[in-house]
Amino acid sequence: MEIVLRNNLILITTEFDTLNAPWMREFLHHHTRGMLFLPKAVLVFRNETLTQVREEFLSQLSQHHAAKHDFSHEFFLRSMLKYGNQPIKIELNKLQEPQNIKVNLYAYDKDTVLITLERPNSWVINYLRSQLEVYVERGTDVSLVVDVSDYRAKARLERALNKRHILHYQISYTYDNHFISKLYSDFASYSFGNLFEEDEDREMGYFYTILECPIGASQDALRKSYKKLAKAYHPDKIEHESPYMIKHYTQKFQLLQEAYSALRAS
């Protein structure tokens, strides 16, 4: 293990066994919502409500490090505590052979997604929690039930699933053929054919629904919603995914463009 005190962070370089030590895992578990996962590291930001947890962790870290290198634990701890406001970066000293972790996705309906791991893995489940915490309804050590009832939640879920490497784990996501159609069922009833019905008011109502705005929303609100949705559902984001998923994203993206063009001109 090596610890470097920099101006902007505390850098800890260690092996994976230490990263899985109980005192290390406990500290990281407390900071799930304030942690950034990188391919071979985690970056933990300071949390005012967890000051005592942070100090206890630094004390255990200092004792562990001092025992390894035979120097004064108290002196080194005082030095680290001076960096109380800085993030802590914990980095693997070597990139181990990637371990594949399978994660299954299941959509109960357009509002609820179940995420399950084949076997417990605290690192992967904590990563998913850190990305989806505000939308997680309940969970265990191998599963999360996520509320995705609005487009922001769906966009957050998509961003979380785009990341496939956590520390030395490589995540493989699996889902059945109905996952996308259930998750985006709001769009399933729309096609270019039925967007041009004789009832103009009903047609406009469809456009507002597609943009997830109330009828009569301002041009500014329509523009902001369109930009967010178009960014979340752009087909280029999933160009390496299955043709089925690409098709659904493409259809939704085209509908967004159609709806925004119609309402912007009205």
C-alpha positions, 0 to 999 in steps of 0.5 A: 500500500502507498499513500500520497497526500496531495494538495487536492486529494488523498491518494491510496494505492493498494491491492484488491484484498485491502479494498475488500477489508471489512473496515475499507468496505464499511467506509465505502458503503457509508459513502455510496451516494458520494462515490465516483466509480472509475475503471480501476479506482473509486473516488470518495467525496467528503460528506459533512454528515459522515465526518466521524466515519471518515476520521475512524476510517483514516485512523484504521488506514493509518494503523494498517499502513504504519504496521506495514511500514513500521513507522508512527501511526499517530504522526501519520494520522495527524498529517492525513487529518489535515486533509479533511476536506479533500476527496479520497481516491482509492486506486488498485496498484495493478489492473487484475484480470477482468472478472465478468459479472452478469446482471439481468434487467426485467421491466415489470411495466413502463414504471418499474425495473428489477435489476438482479445479480447472479451472485452477491457483489457489493461493488457492482450493487453499490455502483448501481445504488450510487447511480440510481439511489433516488429512484431505488424503491427497495433492494437486497445484496443481489437486487434493486427495484427501480422506479423509472416512471419519468424520463429523467429516471429512464435517462439515469438508468441508461447512463448507469447501464452504459458503464460496463467496467467497475474496478476490475469487474466487467458487467454484462447486462441481459434482458428479454425481448420484452424489456424495451417494449415494456419500458417504453410502452408510452411510445408503443402506440405512436406511429407516423400513421396515427400522428396525423388524425383528423382531430387536430386537438387530439393530435396536438395532445399526442405531441405534448405527451411525446415531449412529456409536457403538459398541454399548452406548455411554453416554447421554452419548456418544450425546448428544454424537454426536447433537448433532454429527451433527444439527448437521452434517446439518441440512437448513437448512444447505443450503436453497439447494442442489439438491433431491437434496441436500436430500432426502438431508440430510433423510433422514439428519437424520430417521434421526438423530432416530429413532435417538437417540429409540430409544436414549435411551428404551432 
